[in-house]
Amino acid sequence: MARIEPPKRVRGTQDIFGEEQRRFAHVLATFERVRALYGFQRVDLPVFEDTQVFARSIGETTDVVSKEMYSFPDRGGDPLTLRPEFTAGIARAYLSEGWQRFVPLKVTTSGAVFRYERPQKGRYRQFHQIDAEILGAAEPQADVELLVMADQLLHELGIADGVTLQLNTLGDAETRDAWRAALVAHFEAHRGELSEDSLVRLDKNPLRILDSKDPRDRPIADAAPDIDAYLTPQARAFFNAVTAGLDAAGVAWTRNARLVRGLDYYRHTAFEFVTDRLGAQGTVLAGGRYDGLIGSLGGPETAGVGWAAGMERLAMLIAAPAEPRLDAVIALEHDDALIDGQRLLAGLRRAGLSAEMIASGSPRKRFDKASKLPADVLIAINRQDGQTVVNTRAADAAETLARIKAIIDKVQAAS
């Protein structure tokens, strides 16, 4: 009979277990705690959307849409896409579910996202993000609040040291149009020296040339005009209000005049929290203001600002969480006491105490096995003269031990 080949994990995916899962759980629990401090509501979104939700919001000229999305027709022939990020889905829900009545809408979400790209350290084809958004707030205070929240999250995760907030402004529409025209003129003058990818971007998305990694593009991009020369008084005032708010909140930042978001609906603030502790994948958390996004999806012009962070990268940076301890572990040293052990185990758990029972293998070895588990109280159950005998042992858990003894007495009285 031919040997059946066991299935393998799909390239670019991961099975998260043990310490790695505890790291993920710690990141998510900390995120949930911090978002509650800032009054953000949690939302959960579909894993897939109509393909146009992402094509129209992210932009058909971006690498995400043109090269990296997992898109497919369903059985009815409708084009669907596994979400490559969260903002577009939140914008779609804002319109389709009538969430305009809740503005300013402050929401967070988390979960798996999907991009077909080359897997490497900290980057997978199915990966996980946490995400925070404010819709319907045009004031700089919304940008400040999200940035302060992100900064507090990194501090509470214990990874703020060595992480730098890089900040830039993309100005208002008038600023952006003037700067874009100046960039096009600059890059056109060097068309013969640009990489193939940048030539495509020059025609469709010239701002993206500024963060090209191709060594042919870097000298040209570095010599391009800065946005500051084109800022309107209103745009400059907006950026000054954001930086003043960060200073007042004690959030350190540095200016990066080359930090961009290439799509037309981005406005004003753009930011990244970066570190040199992850090699090439140095961005820990990033976002910006996208006042034109809702309008690009057919809705009314609506202000928006948000950020996302990769859970894999955050999990790599945090200290390893301690292995969880049980309140009690039961060593069943005699098989005839199984019913008594099950009764006690159920009583402990119903009382809100975490507990396990070692009831398999040699009865003589169960105590040794149980004693090696991380638990505050060790309970040994045996039989003597036809009676169940329960012994307890605890090092520094007097309160837990007292609760357990009370439960033992109650269970034995009931039996």
N, C-alpha and C positions, 0 to 999 in steps of 0.2 A: 504493500500500500504506500502510495506516494506521501512523503512528509508534507504536512500543511505548514506553509510559511506564516509565522505569526505576523499580525499587522504592526506597522511601525508608525511612530509619531510623524505627522506631516511636517516637512521642512518649514522652519520659521514659526512653529508653534512650540508650546512648552507645557509640561505637566508640573503644576505648582504644588509642592508638598513639604512637610517638615519645617525646617527653619525658614526656607524661602517663603512658604505660605504664611508663617508667623510674621515675617517682615511685611508682606502685603497687607495682612490684617491690621498690623500696627499703623501703617500709613493710612489706611482707610478709616480706622477708628479715630485717629488724630484729626483727619480732614473733617469727619462728621462732627467732632467736638468743636473745632474752630468755626466751621460754617454756622453752627447754632449760635455761637457768640456774636456773630455779625448779622443774625436775623435772616439768613438765606434758607429758602425752602428747598427740599430735595425733590427732584423730578426723575422719572425713569422713562426712557424713550425706546422706540422700536430699534432693533438691531439693523434692520434694513429699511430703506426709503425708496421712493421713486427716484430713478437716476437723476432726473432734472433738478431735484432738490440740491444735490451736490454740484452738478455741472454748472448751474446758474449761480450758486452762492460762492463756491470755491473758485470757479473760473475754468473754462474749458482749456485755457492755455497753460494752466499750471501742471507741474509734473504729477501731482496727486490725481488729477482728473484724467490727464492724457495717458499716463503710464501705470499708475499704482492702484486704481480702484478695482475691487472685485465686483464686476457687474455681470448680470445674467438676465435673460428673459424667464419669467415664470411660466407655468403651464398655460396661462391665458395669453401669453405673448407680451405682457407688460414688462418694461425694462426696470429692474430693481438693482440696487447696489447696497452691499454691506457698508455700514457707516465707516468712513475713514477719519471722522472727527465728530464732535458733538454740536458745535455752534449752529451748523446748518439745520440740524434736526430740531434744535430748540427754537430757531427762527420759524421753521415750518409750523411747529406746534403753537407758537405764539399767534400765528395767523389762523390756522385751521381750528384751534380750540377756543378762540376768543379770549385769549389771555390779556388782551389790551386793557381790559377793565381792572387789572391788578397793578398797573404801572405806578411807580417804578417796580418792575418785577425783578426780584433777586433770587436766582435759582442756582443749584449745584446738581451735578450728576457724576456718575462714574461707571466704568465698565469696559468691556472689550471693544476695540476698534481694529480695523483691518486695512492693511496696505500691502500691495505686492511690491516688495523691494528686497534688496539683498540683505539677508540676515547677518547681523554682526553683534558685537557686545552691546547690550542695552537696547537692541533694535530687533523686533520680531515682525512677522507678517500678521499675526494676531497678538496685539499688545493691549495694554490697559492704561486708561487715563482717568484723572480726576479733572473736573471742569467747573468753573464758576462764571456766571454771566449776570449782567445788569442790563435790562431792556427798558427803554422809556425814560432814561435819565441823561439829559444833555449836559449837565453841569460837570466841571472838573472834579468835584467831590466824589463822583462815582468812580472815576479812575483812581483817585487817591484811596478810596475804601478798598477796592480790589487789590491794589498793590500792598497796602498795609496788611490786609488779610493774608496775602501770599507770604509776606515777610514773617508774619507771626506763625504761619504754618511751618515754614522752614526752621524757625527757632524752636518750636515745640517738638519738631522731629529731631532736633539736635544736630542739624546739618547746615546751619546758617554760616558758620565759619568757613571761609574759603569760597563762598557763593557771592557773586557780585550782581547787583541790579544794574543792567545797562538800559538806558532810557533815551528815547528820541521823540521828536514830533514830526508828523507828516503834514501838519498844517491843515487848513480848511480847503475847500474845493478850489478857491482862487489861488491859494498858495501852491497847491498840488499841480494845477494846470500849468502855472508859470514854471515851476521847477521841472516838470516833466518835459516841457518844450526845450528848456536849457539842457537837460540830459540827452534828449534825442539829438540836438545839434552837436553836442560834445561827442557822443558815440558815433554819429554819422561821419564825423571827421576822421574817425579811426576805424571805419568799417572793415578795411582790409586787414586789420590786425586782430580782430575779435575772433573768439572761438565760434564753432558752428552753432552751439546752443545759444550763445549770446546774440548771434545774428537773428535767430528766430525770435528771441525776446525783444530785440530792438524794434521789430515790427509790431509785436503784440503786447509786450509787457516790459518796457525798458527799465523800470525801477529794479527788476530782479537782477539786472547785470551788476548792480552795486554789491551784491553778496555772492557773486560767482566765485567758485573755488578754483577755477581753471587758471593756471599761472599765466597764460596768455592774456587774460582779462584783467588781472590784478593791477598792473601799473596804470591802465586806462581808467579803471574804476576808481582807483585811489586819487586820480587827478580830476575827477568829475566835480562839478560845482556842488557846494553844500546847499542844503535847503534854507539855511538861515538868511541868505541874501534875498529870499523870495517870500519870507513870512509876512503875512498881513499883520497889522496891529492887533486884530482880534485873535489871530492864531498865536501870536507871541504871548498875549495876555493869558490865553488858555494854558499854554505850556508853563508859564510862570506860576499860575495858580496850582498846577499839579505839583511842581517841584517845591513850592512853598508848603503845600499840604504834607508832602513827604518829610520835609525838614521838621515841620511842627510835630509830626508823629514819631520822629526819631528814626526814620528809615533811610539808610545810607544808599546813595545812588551815584552813578557816573554817566556822563553823556557819551553816547555813541552815535555820531552824526551819520553813520553809514548803515544804521539799523533800519530796515524798511519792511513794509508789507506791500506786496506788489499789486494788489487788486484795487480797482478804482473806488470801491466803497469804503476803504480804510481812511480814517481821518485822525488827526491829532496824535494821541499817545500811542507809541509802540514800545514794547519792552521785552527783555529777556533776563532771566536769572541764570547766570552761567558759572561754571566751575571748571577747573583744570584737573579734577580728580576722576574724570570719566573718559579720558583720552579724547578721541575725535568727537564723541557724542557729548559735548560740553554743556548743552542747553538743558537746564533742569525744569524750567517753567517759563512759559512765554505767552504773550497775548497782545491785545491792542484794542483801539476803538474802531468800530465798524458802522458808522452812522448810516451808510448807504445800503446795508445788507437787506433789511426788510423791504426796502423799495425795489431792490433787484429781484425779489421774489414775487413782486406784484402787490405788495402791501403799501400802506401809507409810510411816508418818510418817518423813520423811528430811530432814535439814538440807541446805540448799543456798545457795550465794552465787556471784554471777558478775557479769561486765560485758561490754559490747560497745562497739565503736567503729566509726564509719563510715570506711572507707578513703578515700572521696572527700574528706572533710573533712581527714583527716590529710595526704593527698597535697597538698592546697591549701596547707597550712601549712609543709611542709618546704622546704628549699632545693632548687633544681633539681639532680638528680644529674648528674654529668659524663657526657658521651657516652662509651660504652665504646670503648677502643682495641684495635685488632688487634695481635697480635704481629708479623704480617707481611702485606704485600700484594705480589702478584706482577703485574708488568706484562709481558704477553706481546707483545713487540714484533715478532714474526715468526710468521705462521700455521703455518709448517712446524715450529715448536717446540711445537705444542699438546700432543702426547703427553708431551713432557718436562715441560711445565708441569703437566699433570694428575698426572703421577707425583710431582712435587715437592709439589704442593698436598696430595695424599693423605698423603704422608710427614710433612708438617708437622702436619697435623691428628691423625694417629695418634700423634704424639709429644706430643700435648697442647697444641699451639700453635694459637691462633686465626689463621686466614688466609683471605684472599680472593684471587681472581685476576681481573684485568681482561683479558678476551680478546675483547670485542666492540667494534664500531666500528672506526675507522681505526687501523691499527697504529701510525702516527706519533703519535697523540694518547693512546695508552694510558698511556704513562709519565706524562704530565702529569695525567691523570685519577687514576692510582694515587697520585701524590705528594700529592694533595689529601685523601686518606683519612687518618683518624687511625690511624697504625700505627707501631710501634717500628722496624721494618726494612722497607726497600723493596728488592724483588728484581726485577731486569730480566732477562728471558730473550730472547735474540736468536739468530740463525744467522750464522755466519761461516765461509766456506770449507767449507760442508756440515756444520759442527759446531755444537752448541749451546753458547752462551756465557752464563754466569750471572754477573751482577754484583750486589753487595749494598751497601746504604748504610744507616747508622744514625747517629743523633745521640748519644743517651745511653742506649744499650741494649746495652752490651758483652756482658753475659752472654747475653742473648737472641740476639745476633748470633753468638756463638760456638756456641750450640746449633744455630742454623740452618745455619751453615757445615758443621757435622758432619753434619747431615741431608742437605745438598746433596751432600757427598762420598759419603755412603752410597748415595744414590739414583743418582748418576752411575756409581758403581762397579757397581751392580746392573744398570744398563741397558747 
